[in-house]
Amino acid sequence: MLRSSSSTDTMSMEDKSGGMKDRRRSCPSGNTPVDSTIFIKRQPYTQVAFDEIYLKEKNTDKPPIYQRAIEKVSCSPKKVFKIFSGFLPIIKTIRYYNLKENAIIDILSGITIGILHIPQALAFGLLTSVKVENGLYTSVWPVILYVIFGTSPHVSMGTSAVICIVTASVVDKQAEVFKAANPNLLFSLVNTTANATLPEWESVPEFMDFKEHVSMTISLFVGVILLIMGFLRLGFITAYLSESFFAAFTSGAAVHIATSQIPALLGISIPRYGGAFKIVKTYTAIFQNITDANVAAIITSVICIAFIFLMKECVNERFKDKLFIPIPVELIVVIIATLASYLGKLNEEFGIAIVGDIPSTIPPPVLPDTTGVADYFVDCFVIAILIFANTIAMAKVCAKKHNYEVDDSQELIAYGMCNFVSAFFKCFPSAVAPPRSMVASNMNAKSTLNGFFAALLMILVIMAMSVLFEPLPKAALSSIIVAALKGLFIQIGDCKKYWKINKIDFVIWFSTIASVVFLDIDYGLGIGVIVSLITVVFQTQFARGFRLGRITKDGAIVEYKRYSETIEDNGVKVFRFQANLFFANAEIFRNTLYKCTVNPRKLLKFLKKQERKGGVKDKKESTDLTGVSVTGDRKSSQVSINSNGKDTFINTASTGNLTKNDNPVFSISDENVNRSSNYSGNGNYQGMARQMSSASSLSQMAYEEDPETGDELVTPEKIRIMRKTHHIIIDCSNINYLDASGANVLGHIYSEYGHVQIKVFLAGCSVDMIKTMSQAGVFDKIPKENLFLTMYDAIAVAKTQSIRPLPPVVEDYDDTEAAEDSYITNIQ
């Protein structure tokens, strides 16, 4: 056996090609002093032969199982530290913390992030449809817990707009149930306050306590779900949700967030709706009450939003390279609005709604009331997935920027602990806030300890300064929320990108955002997930399969007829399927193969019709029914591929006297291993006439109807064209996954082609694919010597063989072949 690979430098390009005029535009520009020729010379390998020579033996020197088990459970100080520091990354952080280099940066970044927490905590508490103080608590405990269990120095846990609005959707639905079950609470409040007007539900303490407990219960079960996912390493679940889905969902959620803040911006009071079409109900109520709009609230909202956009776009964005930290615009708005409200008595004089009383204590642990959790447990699972997807995505962005690794499983555990433990401290579900995380990233926070300083600042605000925010107008908080949605609204323009890139992505995007906006967030999420999964199955139905041919000048193997100057080898059809092969597309694979090459069922039908018409007069005629010449000599083979005037070829030595024992490089049964009669034996195929594809030639013939049966008319010419193909090569290099249905269909395809004396070769099969075929019993039908290492090996062998003669009588499919192991035959 000869097998070598070399690069031969023979002459300059200008000497050989006559200057640069013949250089193709695809060739690299610049000085190319030498011309390189790729030269490979070896015998073709079957997969079995290649494995016998090069496959490594399995390692049999492994220690016994009991020794490996002892090593796993053995205890040492290093192993203990590794286990505990893996579950509690804070241990490793403190152990290797560089106080001199990192402390100042962590303190400054922590305080800066804490400053950003303050306005978001106040605003997102209202957004979640609970008490304002719940937003403050959610900006403390999850932050501390992430310091202990988290691995990314730049992830800022706490309140998050998208998670808040999804939580609010669940809280409001449960609130409707509470209202229906306790209609007398409003009237009892009227009697105790001696107020003639019916108060709002938000002024009923029992009602707000109920909503608080619902949000706590959601956080509790979200934490449990995330912890289970972390311990079971189920972080891959989010891989089934596409980018277009998340973009549509977050943009649709932005519409709900903005809608929920319009009443506060206008200074009107309307009921909070839950369930399907709540956005339609909300806008109906807004327009019905638009005449009650508070002019002072509208002016406050316009001034706040304009100030936020002006400072962010004209100062923070424009001078971001010169500013050490971005100007905390939201905090400035909160301070100015609070002062203006206090000094101008906006609540008393103009009726602007204000935040009101805020407790100045840290509450003790409270057990959440889990009554009725079965009604919204699915929502808890949805929120858990969203928290993980959003937070881990932000963590990976920061990790890539700062060149460190993030442990997905440990991050899941960290997110789970942040939500599970904080649920006992009156917190609602927490997640990452990208603006805060980007500030931490830009300030180059060194460790998760920066979150400790952010939490300290928030505790200081709650204990000593919360009373100062009581006159803060709710319109200012709503302005902060709406201004923060700019990026999500701009993201809606991505629909053009998805339409151009992939129509299926656009379908996912449109169905998700439409259902989120017009139905509800949870309905939209479910519809988006279902559509995403359906499109995965849908795409398998459009898997492409096509024939391959060779470029005459370069010898490159490309899609036949898609490129100019493509040819095929006589009698050999190479087919490639660009998808995995499994139950959903197994029949599509077979139908596409038959359409692109030769349909053995159709050929068998033609041959049987020809037999019935007495087409076989002499069973020993060499024309073999069809006029196709069949010869029986066997010669040595050499395959040469000319590449743009240079010799790039696979050369196979004579196989006539080779056996598997002498040299197992090429071993194949002697049955019908024949050379084509028009092959000269010198290894040069350039002078041979290239025949058109049998499938293409047959398709070009006009359809003729048999006047006797009404079926397609059978003619010797049609049979002759189909019989010119003697080998079908299936390129399996793109098939990464094969299941039982896919493996079985390969065996049935081989059997069907065997009836019409066409051989099937498989090339480029992966190890997993071969293993599946072996376990499925495919090799009981397909000989292992029909599996080749590469497509080139299969072509090298197939083109040296010729048409196999048909038997005197072509057999029909028997009952077993027709059934194809179908379950239907087992039903009594």
C-alpha positions in Angstrom: 0.0 0.0 0.0 1.2 3.5 -0.8 -0.2 6.5 1.0 1.5 9.8 0.8 0.7 13.5 0.8 3.1 16.1 -0.5 3.1 19.6 -1.8 5.3 19.9 -4.9 6.6 23.3 -5.9 7.5 23.0 -9.6 7.5 26.4 -11.3 6.3 29.9 -10.9 2.7 30.7 -11.8 3.6 33.1 -14.5 5.9 30.5 -16.2 3.2 27.8 -16.2 0.0 29.8 -16.9 1.4 32.5 -19.1 1.2 35.5 -16.7 -1.6 36.8 -14.5 -4.3 37.0 -17.2 -5.5 33.4 -16.4 -5.7 34.0 -12.7 -9.3 33.5 -11.5 -10.9 36.2 -9.4 -11.2 33.7 -6.5 -7.5 33.1 -6.3 -5.6 35.0 -3.6 -4.1 38.3 -4.6 -0.5 39.2 -4.0 2.8 37.5 -4.8 2.5 33.8 -5.4 6.0 32.7 -6.5 5.3 29.0 -6.8 2.5 26.7 -8.0 1.4 24.0 -5.5 0.0 20.7 -6.6 -1.9 18.5 -4.2 -0.9 14.9 -4.8 -2.5 12.0 -2.9 -1.7 8.4 -3.8 -3.3 5.5 -2.0 -5.6 2.6 -2.4 -9.3 3.1 -1.6 -10.4 2.2 1.9 -13.6 0.5 3.0 -14.5 1.5 6.5 -13.8 -2.0 7.8 -10.4 -2.1 6.2 -9.4 1.4 7.5 -10.6 0.5 11.1 -8.5 -2.7 11.0 -5.4 -0.7 10.3 -5.7 2.5 12.2 -8.4 2.1 14.9 -7.0 2.3 18.3 -7.8 -0.5 20.7 -9.9 0.2 23.7 -8.0 0.9 26.9 -8.2 -2.3 28.9 -5.7 -1.1 31.5 -8.4 0.8 33.5 -8.4 0.0 37.2 -11.4 -2.1 38.5 -14.6 -0.4 39.3 -14.2 -0.6 43.0 -10.9 1.2 42.8 -12.4 4.0 40.8 -15.3 4.2 43.2 -12.8 4.5 46.1 -11.0 7.3 44.3 -14.3 9.1 43.8 -15.3 9.0 47.5 -11.8 9.5 48.9 -11.4 12.6 51.0 -8.5 15.0 51.0 -8.1 18.7 52.0 -7.8 19.8 48.3 -10.9 17.8 47.3 -12.9 19.2 50.2 -11.9 22.7 49.3 -12.7 22.1 45.6 -16.2 20.7 46.5 -17.1 23.5 48.9 -15.7 26.3 46.8 -17.6 24.9 43.8 -20.9 25.1 45.6 -19.9 28.3 47.5 -17.7 30.3 45.1 -17.4 33.0 47.8 -14.9 30.7 49.6 -12.6 30.8 46.7 -13.1 34.5 46.1 -12.1 35.4 49.7 -9.3 32.8 49.7 -7.6 34.4 46.6 -8.8 38.0 47.0 -6.2 40.7 46.4 -7.2 43.4 48.8 -4.7 46.0 47.6 -5.6 45.8 43.9 -9.3 44.9 43.9 -10.9 46.5 47.0 -11.2 50.1 45.8 -12.6 49.1 42.4 -15.1 46.7 44.0 -16.2 49.4 46.5 -16.7 52.1 43.8 -18.5 49.8 41.4 -20.7 48.4 44.2 -21.8 51.9 45.4 -22.4 52.9 41.8 -24.6 49.9 41.1 -26.4 50.5 44.4 -27.2 54.1 43.3 -28.8 52.6 40.1 -30.7 50.1 42.3 -32.6 52.9 44.2 -34.8 54.3 41.4 -35.3 50.9 39.8 -36.3 49.3 43.1 -39.0 52.0 43.7 -40.2 51.9 40.1 -40.2 48.1 39.6 -42.0 47.5 42.9 -45.0 49.4 41.4 -44.5 47.6 38.0 -44.8 44.2 39.7 -48.2 45.3 41.1 -47.1 44.9 44.7 -45.9 47.3 47.4 -43.1 49.7 46.7 -41.1 48.4 49.6 -41.0 44.9 48.0 -38.9 46.4 45.2 -36.5 47.7 47.8 -36.2 44.3 49.5 -35.7 42.6 46.1 -32.7 44.9 45.6 -31.0 43.6 48.8 -31.4 39.9 49.5 -30.9 38.5 46.0 -27.8 40.7 45.7 -26.3 39.3 48.9 -27.2 35.7 47.9 -25.5 36.1 44.5 -22.3 37.3 46.2 -22.2 34.0 48.0 -23.3 31.6 45.3 -22.6 33.4 42.0 -19.5 33.3 39.8 -19.7 36.4 37.6 -18.4 39.7 39.1 -20.6 41.7 36.7 -24.0 40.1 37.1 -26.3 42.5 39.1 -29.2 40.6 40.5 -32.3 42.4 41.7 -35.3 43.9 40.0 -35.7 43.4 36.2 -38.4 45.0 34.0 -39.3 41.9 31.9 -39.5 39.6 34.9 -41.4 42.2 36.9 -44.1 42.5 34.2 -44.4 38.7 33.8 -44.8 38.4 37.6 -47.3 41.2 37.6 -49.4 39.3 35.0 -49.6 36.3 37.4 -50.2 38.5 40.4 -53.1 40.4 38.7 -54.7 37.2 37.6 -54.7 35.9 41.2 -55.9 39.3 42.4 -59.0 38.9 40.2 -59.7 35.6 42.0 -59.3 37.3 45.4 -61.6 40.1 44.4 -64.3 37.7 43.4 -63.9 35.7 46.6 -63.9 38.8 48.9 -66.3 41.4 47.4 -67.2 42.9 50.8 -63.7 44.1 51.7 -64.2 47.4 49.8 -67.5 48.1 51.6 -66.1 47.3 55.0 -63.3 49.8 54.3 -65.9 52.5 53.5 -67.6 51.9 56.8 -64.4 52.1 58.8 -63.2 55.3 57.0 -66.6 57.0 56.8 -65.8 57.8 53.1 -68.7 58.2 50.8 -66.8 57.2 47.7 -65.8 53.6 47.0 -62.0 53.3 47.5 -59.6 51.5 45.1 -58.6 48.0 45.8 -54.9 49.1 46.1 -55.9 50.9 49.3 -57.2 47.7 50.9 -54.4 46.3 53.2 -55.6 42.7 52.9 -55.6 42.9 49.1 -52.1 44.2 48.9 -50.9 41.6 51.5 -52.4 38.9 49.3 -50.6 40.2 46.2 -47.4 40.4 48.2 -47.7 36.7 49.3 -48.5 35.6 45.7 -45.3 37.3 44.5 -43.4 35.7 47.3 -44.8 32.3 46.5 -43.8 32.7 42.8 -40.3 33.6 43.9 -40.2 30.5 46.2 -41.2 28.0 43.5 -39.1 29.7 40.8 -36.1 29.2 43.1 -37.0 25.5 43.6 -37.3 25.0 39.9 -33.9 26.7 39.2 -32.2 24.7 41.9 -33.5 21.4 40.5 -32.4 22.5 37.0 -29.0 23.3 38.4 -28.5 20.0 40.2 -29.7 18.1 37.2 -27.6 20.2 34.8 -30.6 21.2 32.7 -29.3 24.5 31.4 -29.5 23.3 27.9 -33.3 23.7 27.9 -32.9 27.3 26.7 -31.1 26.1 23.6 -34.5 25.2 22.2 -35.6 28.8 22.2 -34.4 30.9 19.3 -33.1 34.4 19.3 -36.1 35.6 17.3 -38.3 34.2 20.1 -36.6 36.0 22.9 -36.5 39.3 20.8 -40.2 39.1 20.1 -41.1 38.1 23.7 -39.1 41.0 25.3 -40.5 43.5 22.8 -44.0 42.3 23.4 -43.4 42.5 27.1 -42.2 46.1 26.6 -45.6 46.9 25.1 -47.3 45.6 28.2 -44.9 47.4 30.5 -45.5 50.7 28.7 -49.3 50.1 28.7 -49.3 49.4 32.5 -47.6 52.8 33.1 -49.9 55.0 30.9 -52.5 55.5 33.7 -49.8 56.8 36.1 -48.3 59.0 33.4 -51.8 60.5 32.7 -52.7 60.7 36.4 -55.8 58.6 36.0 -56.9 55.5 37.9 -58.2 52.4 36.2 -58.5 48.7 37.3 -55.6 46.4 36.6 -56.7 43.6 34.3 -55.4 40.0 34.0 -55.9 37.2 31.5 -56.4 37.2 27.8 -56.9 40.5 25.9 -56.0 42.5 29.0 -54.1 45.0 26.9 -57.3 45.7 24.9 -59.3 46.0 28.2 -56.6 48.4 29.6 -56.7 50.7 26.6 -60.5 50.7 26.6 -60.5 51.8 30.2 -57.8 54.4 29.5 -59.9 56.0 26.7 -63.0 55.9 28.8 -61.2 57.8 31.6 -59.1 60.1 29.4 -61.2 63.1 30.4 -60.1 62.7 34.0 -56.4 63.1 33.1 -54.3 65.1 35.5 -52.5 67.9 33.7 -49.9 68.2 36.4 -49.1 64.5 36.2 -48.8 64.8 32.4 -46.4 67.7 32.7 -44.3 65.9 35.3 -44.2 62.8 33.0 -43.1 64.8 29.9 -40.4 66.7 31.9 -39.0 63.5 33.4 -38.9 61.5 30.2 -37.4 64.4 28.2 -34.7 64.9 30.9 -33.8 61.2 31.0 -33.5 60.9 27.2 -31.6 64.2 27.0 -29.0 63.2 29.7 -28.6 59.6 28.4 -28.3 60.4 24.7 -26.4 63.8 24.8 -24.2 63.2 27.9 -23.8 59.6 28.9 -23.8 58.1 25.4 -21.8 61.0 23.8 -19.1 61.2 26.5 -19.1 57.5 27.7 -15.4 57.2 26.9 -14.6 60.2 29.1 -16.9 59.5 32.0 -15.5 57.2 34.7 -19.1 56.2 35.6 -22.3 57.1 33.8 -24.4 59.9 35.4 -27.2 58.3 37.4 -30.0 60.1 35.6 -32.8 58.0 37.2 -31.6 58.8 40.7 -31.4 62.5 39.8 -35.0 62.4 38.5 -36.1 60.7 41.7 -34.4 63.3 43.9 -35.6 66.3 41.9 -39.2 65.0 41.6 -39.3 64.2 45.3 -38.1 67.7 46.2 -40.5 69.3 43.7 -43.4 67.3 45.1 -42.5 68.0 48.7 -41.9 71.8 48.2 -44.8 72.3 45.8 -47.2 70.1 47.6 -48.2 68.4 44.3 -50.3 65.8 46.0 -52.4 68.3 48.1 -52.6 71.1 45.5 -52.8 69.2 42.2 -53.9 65.7 43.2 -50.8 63.9 41.8 -50.5 60.4 43.2 -47.4 59.8 45.3 -45.6 56.7 46.7 -46.8 57.2 50.3 -45.7 55.4 53.4 -42.6 53.2 53.0 -41.5 51.0 56.0 -38.0 51.9 57.3 -37.2 48.4 58.7 -35.9 45.2 57.3 -38.7 42.6 57.7 -38.1 39.3 59.5 -38.4 36.1 57.6 -42.0 35.2 56.7 -43.3 31.9 55.3 -45.1 32.5 52.0 -48.7 31.5 51.7 -48.7 28.7 49.1 -52.5 28.4 48.9 -53.6 28.1 45.2 -50.1 27.7 43.9 -51.3 24.9 41.6 -53.1 27.6 39.6 -49.9 29.3 38.6 -47.2 26.7 38.9 -46.7 26.6 35.2 -46.2 30.4 35.2 -43.5 29.8 37.8 -41.7 27.4 35.5 -42.0 30.0 32.6 -40.5 32.7 34.8 -37.7 30.4 35.9 -36.8 29.7 32.3 -36.8 33.5 31.5 -34.7 34.3 34.5 -32.1 31.7 33.6 -32.1 32.6 29.9 -31.7 36.3 30.4 -29.2 36.2 33.3 -26.9 33.6 31.8 -26.9 35.4 28.5 -25.8 38.6 30.3 -23.2 36.7 32.3 -21.7 35.1 29.1 -21.5 38.6 27.5 -19.5 39.9 30.4 -17.4 36.7 30.7 -16.4 37.0 27.0 -15.5 40.6 27.4 -13.3 40.0 30.5 -12.0 36.6 29.5 -13.3 34.3 32.2 -15.5 31.2 32.4 -19.0 31.0 33.7 -20.3 27.7 35.1 -23.8 27.3 33.8 -24.8 24.7 36.5 -23.5 26.8 39.3 -25.2 29.9 37.9 -28.5 28.0 37.9 -27.9 27.1 41.6 -27.1 30.8 42.3 -30.2 32.1 40.6 -32.2 29.4 42.4 -30.9 30.4 45.8 -31.4 34.1 45.1 -35.1 33.5 44.5 -35.7 30.7 47.0 -34.2 32.3 50.1 -35.3 35.8 49.3 -38.9 34.6 49.0 -38.9 34.4 52.8 -38.0 38.1 53.0 -40.9 39.5 51.1 -39.1 39.6 47.7 -40.6 38.9 44.3 -38.6 37.0 41.5 -35.3 38.6 40.8 -33.0 38.5 37.7 -30.2 40.4 36.1 -30.7 44.0 35.0 -28.5 44.5 31.9 -28.0 48.3 32.5 -26.6 47.6 36.0 -24.5 44.7 34.7 -23.0 46.8 31.9 -22.0 49.5 34.4 -20.2 46.8 36.5 -18.5 45.6 33.4 -17.4 49.0 32.2 -16.1 49.8 35.7 -14.2 46.5 35.6 -15.5 45.0 38.8 -13.1 42.5 40.1 -15.2 40.1 42.1 -18.7 39.3 43.3 -18.0 41.2 46.5 -19.0 44.4 44.8 -22.6 43.3 45.3 -22.0 43.4 49.0 -21.4 47.1 48.9 -24.4 47.7 46.7 -26.6 45.8 49.2 -25.1 47.8 52.1 -26.2 51.0 50.3 -29.7 49.7 49.8 -30.0 48.7 53.5 -28.9 52.2 54.4 -31.6 53.6 52.1 -34.3 51.4 53.6 -33.3 52.0 57.2 -32.6 55.7 57.1 -33.8 57.3 53.9 -36.9 55.5 52.8 -39.1 58.1 54.5 -37.6 60.7 52.2 -39.2 59.1 49.2 -42.8 59.2 50.4 -43.7 62.4 48.4 -42.2 61.0 45.2 -44.8 61.2 42.4 -45.7 57.9 40.8 -45.7 59.7 37.4 -41.9 60.1 37.9 -41.4 56.4 38.6 -43.5 55.5 35.5 -41.4 57.9 33.4 -38.3 56.0 34.5 -39.8 52.7 33.5 -41.0 53.9 30.1 -37.7 55.6 29.3 -35.9 52.3 30.1 -37.9 50.6 27.3 -36.3 52.4 24.5 -34.0 49.6 23.5 -36.8 47.0 23.5 -39.0 49.2 21.3 -36.1 49.7 18.9 -35.7 46.0 18.9 -39.1 45.6 17.1 -37.3 46.8 14.0 -35.4 43.5 13.9 -38.4 42.0 12.2 -36.9 43.2 8.9 -33.7 41.3 9.7 -35.5 38.1 10.4 -37.6 38.4 7.2 -34.4 38.8 5.1 -32.4 36.1 6.9 -34.9 33.3 7.3 -38.7 33.3 6.9 -39.1 30.7 9.6 -37.4 33.0 12.1 -39.8 35.7 11.1 -42.8 33.4 11.6 -41.5 32.7 15.2 -41.0 36.4 15.8 -44.4 37.5 14.5 -46.4 34.7 16.2 -44.7 35.4 19.5 -45.0 39.2 19.6 -48.6 39.1 18.2 -49.8 36.6 20.8 -47.9 38.4 23.6 -49.4 41.8 22.8 -52.9 40.8 22.0 -53.5 37.8 24.2 -51.3 38.0 27.3 -47.6 37.4 28.2 -48.1 33.8 29.4 -50.2 32.9 26.4 -47.7 34.5 24.1 -44.8 32.7 25.7 -46.6 29.3 25.3 -47.5 30.0 21.7 -44.0 31.2 20.9 -42.5 28.0 22.4 -44.9 25.8 20.5 -44.3 27.6 17.2 -40.5 27.3 17.8 -40.7 23.6 18.3 -43.0 23.1 15.4 -40.7 24.9 13.1 -37.9 22.6 14.1 -40.0 19.6 12.9 -41.2 21.7 10.0 -37.6 22.3 8.8 -36.9 18.6 8.6 -39.6 18.3 6.0 -37.6 20.6 3.7 -34.2 18.9 4.1 -32.4 19.2 0.8 -31.0 16.2 -1.1 -29.1 16.4 -4.4 -26.7 14.7 -6.7 -23.0 15.6 -6.8 -20.8 16.0 -9.8 -17.3 16.9 -10.6 -16.0 20.2 -12.0 -14.2 19.3 -15.2 -11.2 21.6 -14.7 -10.7 21.5 -10.9 -12.0 18.1 -9.9 -14.0 19.7 -7.1 -17.1 17.7 -6.0 -20.1 20.1 -6.0 -23.9 20.0 -6.5 -24.6 18.6 -10.0 -26.0 21.2 -12.5 -25.9 24.0 -9.9 -22.5 24.8 -11.1 -21.3 25.0 -14.7 -19.1 22.3 -16.3 -20.2 19.6 -13.8 -20.0 16.0 -15.0 -20.8 12.6 -13.5 -18.9 9.3 -13.8 -20.5 6.7 -16.1 -23.0 4.7 -14.2 -22.3 6.3 -10.8 -24.7 8.6 -9.1 -23.5 10.3 -5.9 -26.3 11.6 -3.6 -26.0 13.9 -0.6 -28.6 14.6 2.1 -28.2 17.7 4.1 -29.9 16.7 7.4 -30.0 14.1 10.1 -31.9 11.0 9.2 -34.6 10.0 11.6 -38.3 9.1 11.7 -39.6 12.5 10.7 -37.7 12.6 7.4 -36.8 9.0 6.6 -39.4 8.8 3.8 -38.5 12.2 2.5 -34.9 10.9 2.3 -35.9 7.9 0.3 -38.2 9.8 -2.0 -35.6 12.5 -2.7 -33.0 9.8 -3.4 -35.2 8.0 -5.8 -36.2 11.3 -7.5 -32.6 12.5 -7.9 -31.1 9.2 -9.0 -33.0 6.1 -10.1 -36.3 4.9 -8.7 -35.9 1.1 -8.2 -39.6 0.6 -7.7 -40.3 2.3 -11.1 -37.5 0.4 -12.8 -38.8 -2.9 -11.4 -42.3 -2.1 -12.5 -41.0 -1.4 -16.0 -39.0 -4.6 -16.1 -41.9 -6.7 -15.0 -44.1 -5.1 -17.7 -41.4 -5.8 -20.3 -41.3 -9.4 -19.1 -45.1 -9.8 -19.4 -44.9 -8.4 -23.0 -42.4 -11.1 -23.9 -39.4 -8.7 -24.0 -37.0 -11.5 -22.9 -36.4 -13.7 -25.8 -33.0 -15.0 -25.0 -32.0 -15.0 -21.3 -28.3 -15.3 -22.3 -28.1 -12.2 -24.5 -25.4 -9.8 -23.5 -27.7 -6.9 -24.1 -29.5 -7.7 -20.8 -33.0 -6.7 -22.0 -32.1 -3.1 -22.6 -29.3 -3.0 -25.0 -26.8 -2.1 -22.3 -23.5 -3.9 -22.8 -22.3 -6.1 -19.9 -18.8 -7.5 -19.7 -17.1 -9.8 -17.3 -13.4 -9.0 -17.2 -11.8 -7.6 -14.1 -8.7 -5.4 -14.4 -6.6 -3.2 -12.2 -7.9 0.2 -11.3 -6.5 3.7 -11.2 -8.5 6.8 -10.8 -7.2 10.1 -12.0 -8.8 13.5 -11.4 -7.5 16.4 -13.5 -7.5 19.7 -11.6 -7.0 22.8 -13.8 -4.3 21.2 -15.8 -2.6 19.7 -12.8 -2.8 16.1 -11.6 -4.7 15.6 -8.4 -5.7 12.0 -8.2 -6.3 8.9 -6.2 -4.3 6.0 -7.6 -5.3 2.5 -6.7 -3.1 -0.4 -7.4 -4.3 -3.6 -9.0 -6.8 -5.4 -6.8 -6.9 -8.5 -8.8 -4.4 -10.4 -6.6 -5.1 -8.6 -3.3 -6.8 -10.4 -0.5 -7.9 -9.0 2.8 -5.3 -11.1 4.6 -2.5 -9.8 2.4 -3.6 -6.2 2.5 -6.9 -5.2 3.9 -7.0 -1.8 2.4 -9.6 -2.8 -0.1 -11.8 -5.8 0.3 -15.0 -6.4 -1.5 -16.9 -9.4 -2.7 -16.0 -10.8 -6.1 -19.7 -10.7 -7.1 -20.0 -8.7 -10.3 -16.8 -6.6 -9.8 -16.4 -5.7 -13.5 -14.7 -3.0 -15.4 -16.6 -0.8 -17.8 -16.0 -1.9 -21.3 -15.0 1.5 -22.5 -12.3 2.0 -19.9 -8.8 1.8 -21.4 -7.1 0.7 -18.3 -4.5 3.5 -18.3 -6.1 5.4 -15.4 -7.2 8.3 -17.6 -10.9 9.0 -17.9 -10.7 12.3 -19.7 -11.2 10.8 -23.1 -14.3 9.0 -22.1 -17.7 10.3 -23.1 -19.7 11.6 -20.1 -23.2 10.4 -20.0 -26.1 12.4 -18.7 -27.8 11.5 -15.5 -30.3 8.8 -16.0 -32.8 10.6 -13.8 -32.3 13.8 -15.8 -32.5 12.1 -19.1 -35.7 10.2 -18.1 -37.3 13.4 -16.9 -36.6 15.0 -20.2 -38.5 12.4 -22.1 -42.2 13.2 -22.8 -44.7 11.3 -20.7 -46.6 8.7 -22.7 -49.7 6.9 -21.6 -50.1 3.2 -22.1 -53.4 2.8 -24.1 -54.0 -0.5 -22.5 -53.6 0.3 -18.8 -53.5 4.0 -18.5 -50.1 3.9 -16.8 -46.9 5.3 -18.1 -45.9 3.7 -21.3 -42.9 1.3 -20.9 -40.3 1.6 -23.7 -36.9 -0.1 -24.1 -35.4 3.4 -24.2 -36.6 4.3 -20.8 -35.4 1.1 -19.3 -32.0 1.5 -21.0 -31.5 4.9 -19.6 -32.4 3.8 -16.0 -30.2 0.6 -16.4 -27.1 2.7 -17.2 -26.7 3.4 -13.5 -25.0 0.6 -11.7 -23.9 2.3 -8.5 -25.6 4.7 -6.1 -23.3 6.3 -3.6 -24.9 8.0 -0.6 -22.7 10.6 1.0 -23.4 10.4 4.7 -20.9 13.0 5.9 -23.7 15.4 6.7 -25.8 12.9 8.7 -24.9 13.4 12.3 -27.8 11.6 13.9 -29.5 8.3 12.8 -32.4 6.6 14.6 -34.0 3.2 14.1 -36.3 4.5 11.4 -33.4 6.1 9.5 -31.3 2.9 9.8 -34.1 0.7 8.6 -34.8 2.8 5.6 -31.2 2.5 4.5 -31.5 -1.3 4.7 -34.8 -1.2 2.7 -33.2 1.1 0.1 -30.4 -1.3 -0.4 -32.8 -4.2 -0.8 -34.9 -2.3 -3.3 -31.9 -1.4 -5.5 -30.7 -5.0 -5.2 -33.8 -6.2 -7.1 -32.7 -4.2 -10.1 -29.0 -5.0 -9.7 -27.9 -1.6 -8.6 -25.3 -1.5 -5.9 -25.5 1.0 -3.0 -22.3 2.4 -1.3 -22.4 4.4 1.9 -19.5 6.9 2.3 -18.4 9.1 5.2 -20.5 7.4 7.9 -19.7 8.7 11.4 -18.9 6.3 14.3 -22.2 6.9 15.9 -24.0 6.2 12.6 -22.2 2.9 12.1 -23.0 1.9 15.7 -26.7 2.6 15.2 -26.8 0.7 12.0 -25.0 -2.3 13.6 -27.5 -2.3 16.5 -30.4 -2.0 14.1 -29.3 -5.0 12.1 -28.7 -3.0 9.0 -25.5 -5.0 8.2 -27.6 -8.1 7.8 -28.7 -6.5 4.5 -25.8 -4.1 3.6 -22.4 -5.8 3.6 -19.8 -3.9 5.6 -17.6 -3.7 2.6 -20.1 -1.4 1.0 -19.2 1.3 3.6 -16.3 3.5 2.5 -14.1 5.9 4.4 -14.8 8.9 2.1 -16.9 9.7 -0.9 -13.7 9.6 -3.0 -13.0 6.0 -2.0 -16.5 4.9 -3.0 -16.2 6.7 -6.3 -12.8 5.2 -7.0 -14.2 1.7 -6.6 -17.7 2.2 -8.2 -16.4 3.8 -11.4 -14.2 0.8 -12.1 -17.2 -1.6 -12.1 -19.9 -2.0 -14.6 -23.5 -2.9 -15.0 -24.6 -6.1 -13.3 -26.6 -8.5 -15.4 -30.2 -9.1 -14.5 -31.4 -12.5 -13.5 -33.5 -14.5 -16.0 -36.6 -13.5 -14.0 -36.7 -10.3 -12.0 -38.2 -11.0 -8.6 -40.9 -8.9 -7.0 -40.7 -7.8 -3.4 -41.7 -10.6 -1.0 -44.0 -10.0 2.0 -41.2 -9.2 4.4 -39.7 -6.7 2.1 -43.0 -5.1 1.4 -43.9 -4.8 5.1 -40.6 -3.2 6.0 -41.0 -4.2 9.6 -44.1 -2.1 9.9 -46.1 -2.4 13.2 -49.3 -2.7 11.1 -48.6 -6.3 10.3 -48.6 -7.2 14.0 -52.2 -6.0 14.6 -54.6 -8.9 14.8 
